[in-house]
Amino acid sequence: DTGAAYQALQEAVSLAAGFLVEISFSLKQERRIVLDRDRTIIDLAAEIYGSVDDQLDFLISSNDLTGSEILELPRGKEIVYYV
């Protein structure tokens, strides 16, 4: 072995690492809030994102909301959202 395979592997790893660093700068920031009162997911999505339709499903799935929580989020619930 002349080291050619190792050199190719090192190049692939450095390209992948560089790509990951580059795209990390364009990722949305995670934010967390704790609800100070009971609210609906629709009200919360409108407040956070300014729109309901675009982000509602993502907000529900990223917080693993149950069926009852989709109807009404309880006071004290921590919510994760991305901006």
Steps between C-alpha positions, in 0.01 A plus 500: 500500500640837397259698718279603210191348661570683827550828315169457314324420828648808668388717209144361516482557876628856474253582221210358703607690814535822302153453351346442845664812639383703200135395528499545878509876449168494315309287752214651697559570868312297759309697759302381802214661685294393799134587462368741762137409431289238323481559125419332174769388260349726233535810718855408589603432139353832390688682777833330439504481121243760394319232302326175585497288185870495421643381832215331690589139417869561567420661837282203598754237395807674643332517842347148492159642592225259600144520373378688805795742481414582140160618622642696793856545616517508880662775702862413583554294182844555344480563127790479255488706182745608233570849361 
